[in-house]
Amino acid sequence: SSELTQDPAVSVALGQTVRITCQGDSLRSYYASWYQQKPGQAPVLVIYGKNNRPSGIPDRFSGSSSGNTASLTITGAQAEDEADYYCNSRDSSGNRHVVFGGGTKLTVL
Amino acid sequence: EVQLVESGGGLVQPGRSLRLSCAASGFTFDDYAMHWVRQAPGKGLEWVSGISWNSGSIGYADSVKGRFTISRDNAKNSLYLQMNSLRAEDTALYYCAKDPAKDYDSSGYFDYWGQGTLVTVSS
């Protein structure tokens, strides 16, 4: 199975820009999607496909990809963006699975 | 409004069985693939299983293959997960999640999630 790797923790000053990355071989073939999860809540999809935001997701969230690395960028981070962020994609090993990264805890200072 | 409501979780002894259900509303259930995703306490997300719109294609994570069975009843707008031979490492919050595509291995992502049902495997 493929694996997706994320930094365990990232911090950003209020109002600044932060990039959260996700690395894995499957990202050479498939787009990553990104989810925000706040304590005690279910995950919420924030980015999917090349760089698409579901309805209701602020435009400060954006996605990009290069080679085996996908990135979630928050431009002008807000206090309410403090959360865990997970990437995921299809597995490229041919087993028709779905894989998740280990998650990144974002702290807004 | 899309709603996914899981039920059926609880405390169960190792080796026993449990059946989870997910009641879906607010969308045309039989137009979309569905999945189960779990999260162990304090840990990350793990895909468990997916099923295509007509149950014609199903997939399982290696960690549950042979023990868990996913199914759906489109007439009842419901998704199920039959969990047999439960282990301590199956302890987790189990989420029902909607796929934006018909086939479970097509899009690779989940556009709506339920609030989860907690499964605790312990003697």
Interface residues (C-beta under 8 A of the other chain):
Chain A: S1 Y30 Y31 S33 Y35 Q37 Q41 A42 P43 V44 L45 Y48 P54 Y86 N88 S89 R90 N95 R96 H97 V98 V99 F100 G101 G102 G103
Chain B: H35 V37 G44 L45 E46 W47 G50 G59 A61 D62 Y95 P100 Y104 D105 S107 G108 Y109 F110 D111 Y112 W113 G114 Q115 G116
